[in-house]
Amino acid sequence: HRVESFVAGEELLLSLGLLFERDGRLFPAEALTVLARVEGSEAERVVRARHASVFDQDLLDRIGAAGEDLVADACRAELVELGRADLASNVQRVSLADDSLGYDVSAPSVSFPTRLLEVKTSGRNAPGLFEFYLTRNEYDTGRRSRDAWYLVGCRWDGSVATVIGWCQAAGLSTYLPTDGQGRWMEALVRLPKQMLTPGIPPPV
């Protein structure tokens, strides 16, 4: 399964009250324990009856797009404010063309390398934490391009996205799995919000 499928499943179970969150951890509700013993097709019928609006990939895509658009617009606005409308016109949501680059938004800087921004938009509400999924490709891109790559965290409140802050790949290493006999490819990161510098990475 793709990691996005697991995220969608978590969000669906949370929205149905079959999972609950406490101190940043997820726990099964009693109803989920009962449902787990029900035959597959019947369990699916119960879930659909419990909530007619199933949380799907299309909604995840819309949430991700909202965060990326927000960050791209903020980058353009800052460059225009600096009198660099020429650079602002080059801000791009590259994820629309290729989502395997390891970043979502390309944003020129005035005096630094072009910013490569990996935007994570999360509706998870763990106290003091920003929780998101990170792929190995995104992290490796951040390590290779350590002076240009930034993770930008956004909060989704159910209708709009807001920017929380940013950090570089080096700030993530403590919160990622270690490679043992295998090699991690995707991880749920629980990053203390204090590790995020408010706003977006500056263009100067």
C-alpha positions, 0 to 999 in steps of 0.5 A, a space after each residue: 500500500 502507498 503511504 497516502 493510503 495509510 494516511 487516508 485510513 487513519 484520517 477516516 478512522 479518526 473522523 468516524 470515532 473509531 480511533 482517538 488521539 491522546 498525547 500525540 498517539 493513536 488508540 483504537 476505540 472499543 467500536 474498532 476492536 469489535 469491528 475488527 472481528 467482523 467479516 470484511 464486506 460486512 465491516 465495510 458496510 458498517 463503516 460506510 453506514 457510519 459515515 456516508 462521506 468517505 475520506 479519500 485520496 482526492 481530499 488528501 490531494 486537495 489538502 496537499 495542494 492547498 498547502 503548496 499553493 499557500 507557500 508558493 503565493 507567500 514566496 511570490 508576495 515576499 519577492 514582489 515586496 522586495 521589488 523583485 517581481 521578475 523573480 516572483 514570476 519564476 516561483 513554481 509548483 513543480 509537483 504539478 509536473 513531477 511529484 518525484 523530485 523530492 520537493 514541491 515548490 521551486 522559489 528563487 532567492 535574491 542572494 542564495 540558491 533557489 529554494 527547494 520547498 517540500 511542503 507538508 500539510 497536516 490536520 493531525 493535532 498532537 499537542 506541541 508536535 507537527 506530524 507528517 509523513 516523509 519519504 526517503 527520497 524527500 529526505 535524501 534530496 534535502 541532504 544532497 541540497 542542504 543549502 537549498 532544501 527546506 521543509 515547510 509545515 502547514 496546518 490544515 484546520 478542515 477548510 484552510 491551510 496556514 503556514 506553521 514554519 520551516 526547517 532544513 533536513 539536518 533538523 529532521 535526522 533525530 526524529 527519523 528511523 535508523 536503517 537496520 537490516 533494512 532501509 526505511 523508505 517512508 516514515 511518520 515524523 513527530 517533530 516538535 513545533 519548536 524545531 520549526 522557524 516561523 514563516 517561510 524560508 527567507 528569500 534574502 
